[in-house]
Amino acid sequence: MNASCHRRFAAGAVAAVLISPCASVLAADGTDAYPSRPIRLLTANSPGGSADQLLRSIAEVLSKELARPAVVENKPGAEGLLAGEACARAAADGHTLCMLDLFNWALLPKMKANLSYRPSDLEPVMLLAYIPAGFWSQPKLDAGNMKELLARVRSRPEEITLGSWGRMSTPYLYGEFFRHTAGATFNVISYKSVTQAWQALVSGEVQSTTYSILAGLPYMNSGKVKLLAVNTAQRMPSLPDIPTFAEEGMPSVMQWLALFAPRGTPPAIVEKINAALARGAYADPAVSARIFSQFSLSDVAGGAAGDFKRFLNDQQSQFDQLLKAADIKPE
């Protein structure tokens, strides 16, 4: 595509309208008729959860902006493998997209030796939202920050519990990281889901875990849990006394949700989808608030597909550092 036809969409910025030079390129690429049928939106999430609801809101935006139905298909199970695999194998024509998170995109290929797809099999379309998370503990645990918590763990190996939801979870990764780098060995208790691990913390069944900051704040405000650190780049303005993971000597990998297409999807189609989302989901702050805030998501992202690719490269580098330090290898 001609460089003059590329558009950059900052979060909250009004998307530019494609003008005649771009239209001629689209016609030459045979993409001027896109979409020609309903769009499938695949997700590894089960129906009803916040990520699933977010994707349904995105589906409404695409349906309106592209004048074709966009239909969500839930493919939970196999630790997120099914949705990514189906997306990677679909025709690269823009009619199949998938919403994946950091772990579907970056962790599975590092943890599964014989994975049927790789990150390179997926074309980045748009970063939808960040999900700031924190390291939480029981208030009864005598630790005001991560350094104090790790000192307690070192003095009582395998006694202090850390709730996880399996090998594909952040608590498991950080548990291994602390064991290898800080000599602090948690007793990692695995649950079926992040929700169950969180409820185990709230009830006092386990003493620590990681979880979404926004979703966890009501429990903190009621005194049921304590927040020790946040994984944002800087301290959160609303929580100025809570240090970041980096300040506590921890790798900080930000969780996110993003839209991908099969590798080989024409750049003009990727840009058309990106532009539709920029117009319909990010241009009006009131609309963005409706789509994202109700799902305990914050730091709405957006932006151009090229910016997203650069972000992914940075994320992959940070993730590789965490896995190397935790001595985690594919199985």
C-alpha positions in Angstrom: 0.0 0.0 0.0 1.2 3.5 -0.8 2.8 5.1 2.3 0.5 8.1 2.0 -2.4 5.9 2.6 -1.3 4.6 6.0 -3.2 6.1 9.0 -2.0 6.2 12.6 -4.7 6.0 15.2 -3.7 7.2 18.7 -6.0 6.1 21.5 -9.0 8.3 21.6 -8.2 10.0 18.3 -10.7 10.3 15.5 -9.9 7.9 12.7 -9.2 9.5 9.3 -11.5 8.8 6.4 -10.0 6.8 3.6 -9.7 9.1 0.6 -9.5 8.5 -3.1 -5.8 7.5 -3.5 -6.3 4.8 -0.9 -9.5 3.7 -2.5 -7.7 3.1 -5.8 -5.1 1.0 -4.0 -7.8 -1.0 -2.3 -9.5 -1.6 -5.6 -6.3 -2.7 -7.1 -5.7 -5.2 -4.2 -9.2 -6.6 -4.7 -10.1 -5.6 -1.1 -12.6 -2.8 -1.9 -15.5 -5.3 -1.5 -14.3 -6.4 2.0 -16.2 -7.7 4.0 -18.3 -9.7 1.6 -19.8 -12.0 4.3 -20.1 -12.2 8.1 -17.0 -11.9 10.2 -16.1 -14.6 12.7 -14.5 -13.4 16.0 -12.9 -16.3 17.8 -12.1 -16.2 21.5 -10.5 -18.6 24.0 -12.8 -17.2 26.7 -16.0 -18.8 27.9 -19.3 -17.0 27.4 -20.3 -14.5 30.0 -16.9 -13.4 31.3 -15.5 -9.9 31.0 -13.3 -10.7 28.1 -16.1 -12.4 26.2 -18.4 -9.4 26.9 -15.7 -7.0 25.6 -15.4 -9.0 22.3 -19.2 -8.8 21.9 -19.0 -5.1 22.2 -16.2 -5.1 19.6 -18.4 -7.3 17.4 -21.1 -4.6 17.6 -18.7 -1.9 16.6 -17.4 -3.9 13.6 -20.9 -4.8 12.5 -21.9 -1.2 12.5 -18.7 0.2 10.9 -18.3 -2.5 8.2 -22.0 -3.1 7.5 -21.7 -6.9 7.9 -22.5 -9.1 10.9 -19.6 -9.9 13.2 -20.3 -13.0 15.2 -18.4 -14.1 18.3 -17.5 -17.8 18.5 -16.3 -19.1 21.9 -13.6 -21.8 21.8 -12.5 -22.3 25.4 -10.4 -25.2 26.6 -6.9 -26.6 25.9 -5.4 -23.5 27.7 -6.4 -21.2 24.9 -5.0 -23.4 22.1 -8.3 -23.9 20.2 -9.0 -20.3 19.3 -5.5 -19.5 18.3 -5.2 -22.6 16.2 -8.5 -22.0 14.4 -7.5 -18.4 13.7 -4.1 -19.4 12.4 -5.6 -22.0 10.0 -8.4 -19.8 8.7 -8.4 -18.2 5.3 -6.3 -15.0 5.3 -9.1 -12.8 3.9 -10.2 -10.8 7.0 -13.4 -12.8 7.6 -11.9 -14.7 10.6 -10.3 -12.7 13.5 -9.5 -13.7 17.0 -9.1 -12.0 20.3 -6.1 -13.3 22.2 -4.2 -12.2 25.3 -0.6 -12.2 26.3 -0.6 -15.8 27.3 -2.4 -17.2 24.3 0.0 -15.3 22.1 3.3 -15.4 23.9 3.2 -18.1 26.7 1.7 -21.1 24.9 4.4 -21.2 22.2 7.1 -21.1 25.0 5.4 -23.7 27.2 4.1 -26.2 24.5 6.9 -28.0 22.6 4.6 -29.2 19.8 2.2 -26.3 19.5 0.3 -26.3 16.2 0.7 -22.6 15.6 3.2 -19.8 16.4 2.9 -16.1 17.0 4.2 -15.5 13.5 1.1 -17.3 12.2 -1.0 -14.4 13.4 -1.2 -10.9 12.0 -1.6 -8.1 14.6 -4.6 -5.9 14.0 -5.1 -3.8 17.1 -4.2 -3.7 20.8 -7.6 -3.4 22.5 -6.9 -2.9 26.2 -4.4 -3.3 28.9 -5.4 -5.2 32.1 -3.3 -3.8 35.0 -2.7 -6.5 37.6 -1.2 -6.6 41.1 0.4 -9.0 43.6 -2.1 -9.5 46.4 -1.9 -11.0 49.9 -4.0 -11.8 52.9 -4.0 -8.9 55.4 -3.1 -11.3 58.2 0.2 -12.0 56.4 2.8 -9.8 58.0 4.2 -8.3 54.9 3.8 -4.7 53.7 5.5 -5.1 50.3 7.0 -7.8 48.1 10.5 -7.6 49.7 9.0 -8.4 53.1 6.8 -11.1 51.7 9.8 -12.8 50.1 11.7 -12.6 53.4 8.7 -14.4 55.1 8.7 -17.1 52.3 12.5 -17.7 52.6 12.1 -18.1 56.4 9.2 -20.5 55.9 9.9 -22.5 52.7 6.8 -24.0 51.0 4.6 -22.8 53.9 3.2 -19.6 52.5 0.6 -20.4 49.8 0.3 -18.9 46.3 -2.9 -19.4 44.4 -2.5 -20.2 40.7 -4.6 -21.6 37.9 -2.1 -23.9 36.4 1.2 -23.7 34.6 -0.2 -21.1 32.2 -0.8 -18.5 34.9 1.1 -15.5 36.2 1.2 -16.8 39.8 2.9 -20.0 38.6 5.5 -18.0 36.6 6.3 -15.6 39.4 6.4 -18.6 41.9 9.1 -20.1 39.7 10.8 -16.8 39.3 11.1 -16.2 43.0 12.3 -19.8 43.6 15.1 -19.4 41.1 16.1 -15.8 41.7 15.3 -15.0 45.3 15.5 -18.4 47.0 11.9 -18.0 48.0 9.8 -21.1 47.5 6.0 -20.7 47.7 3.5 -23.5 48.2 1.7 -23.1 44.9 -1.9 -24.2 45.0 -3.5 -24.7 41.6 -7.2 -24.0 40.9 -9.3 -24.4 37.8 -9.6 -20.7 37.0 -8.3 -17.2 38.0 -11.7 -16.6 39.6 -11.4 -19.6 41.9 -7.8 -18.6 42.8 -8.9 -15.1 43.7 -11.8 -16.3 45.8 -9.4 -18.6 47.6 -7.4 -15.6 48.6 -10.4 -13.6 49.6 -11.6 -16.4 51.8 -8.2 -17.0 53.3 -7.7 -20.4 51.8 -4.5 -19.2 50.2 -2.2 -16.3 51.3 -1.2 -14.6 48.0 -2.0 -14.5 44.2 -2.0 -12.1 41.3 -5.2 -10.5 40.0 -6.7 -7.5 38.1 -6.2 -4.3 40.0 -9.6 -2.8 39.2 -11.5 -6.0 40.0 -9.6 -6.4 43.2 -9.9 -2.9 44.6 -13.4 -3.3 46.2 -12.0 -6.2 48.2 -9.0 -4.1 49.2 -11.2 -1.3 50.3 -13.2 -3.6 52.5 -10.1 -4.9 54.1 -10.3 -8.5 52.7 -7.0 -8.4 50.8 -3.8 -6.3 50.6 -2.2 -5.0 47.4 1.6 -5.3 47.5 2.7 -4.2 44.0 1.3 -3.2 40.6 2.6 -4.3 37.2 2.2 -0.9 35.5 5.1 1.0 34.1 4.8 3.7 36.8 2.9 3.9 40.0 -0.8 4.3 39.5 -2.0 7.9 40.4 -4.9 6.4 42.3 -2.5 4.2 44.3 0.6 6.3 44.8 1.8 4.3 47.8 1.9 1.0 46.0 5.2 0.2 44.3 5.5 -1.2 40.8 6.8 -4.7 40.1 10.0 -3.1 38.7 10.6 -1.2 41.9 10.3 -4.5 43.8 12.8 -6.2 41.4 10.2 -8.2 39.5 9.8 -8.5 35.7 6.7 -6.5 34.7 4.8 -8.1 31.9 1.5 -6.3 31.3 -1.5 -8.4 30.5 -3.6 -7.3 27.5 -6.3 -8.2 25.1 -5.8 -7.8 21.3 -7.3 -8.6 17.9 -5.4 -10.7 15.4 -6.0 -12.1 11.9 -4.4 -15.1 10.1 -0.9 -14.4 8.7 -1.1 -13.2 5.1 -4.2 -11.1 5.6 -3.7 -8.2 3.1 -2.4 -5.1 4.8 -5.3 -3.0 3.3 -7.8 -5.3 5.1 -5.9 -5.1 8.4 -5.9 -1.3 8.1 -9.6 -1.2 7.2 -10.5 -3.3 10.4 -8.2 -1.1 12.5 -9.8 2.1 11.1 -13.3 0.7 11.8 -12.4 0.0 15.4 -10.7 3.4 15.8 -13.8 5.1 14.6 -16.3 3.0 16.5 -14.6 2.2 19.7 -11.9 4.8 20.4 -12.8 8.1 18.8 -15.5 9.0 21.3 -14.3 8.9 25.0 -17.9 8.2 26.1 -18.2 5.2 23.9 -14.7 3.9 25.0 -15.8 4.2 28.6 -19.0 2.2 27.9 -17.1 -0.5 26.1 -14.1 -0.9 28.5 -14.7 0.4 32.0 -17.6 -1.9 32.8 -15.4 -4.9 32.2 -12.7 -3.9 34.8 -10.4 -2.9 32.0 -8.4 0.2 32.0 -5.7 2.1 30.0 -7.6 1.7 26.8 -5.1 1.1 24.1 -6.1 1.4 20.4 -3.5 2.6 17.9 -2.2 1.5 14.5 -1.4 -2.1 13.6 2.3 -1.1 13.1 2.5 0.4 16.6 1.0 -2.9 17.9 3.7 -4.9 16.2 6.4 -2.9 17.9 4.6 -3.3 21.3 4.5 -7.1 20.8 8.2 -7.2 20.1 8.9 -5.4 23.4 6.5 -7.7 25.2 8.1 -10.8 23.8 11.5 -9.6 25.0 10.3 -9.0 28.5 8.4 -12.3 28.6 11.5 -14.2 27.4 13.5 -12.6 30.3 10.9 -13.8 32.8 10.8 -17.3 31.5 14.6 -17.6 31.4 14.9 -16.3 34.9 12.2 -18.8 36.1 14.0 -21.6 34.2 10.7 -22.6 32.4 11.1 -24.8 29.4 8.5 -26.2 26.9 6.9 -29.5 27.7 
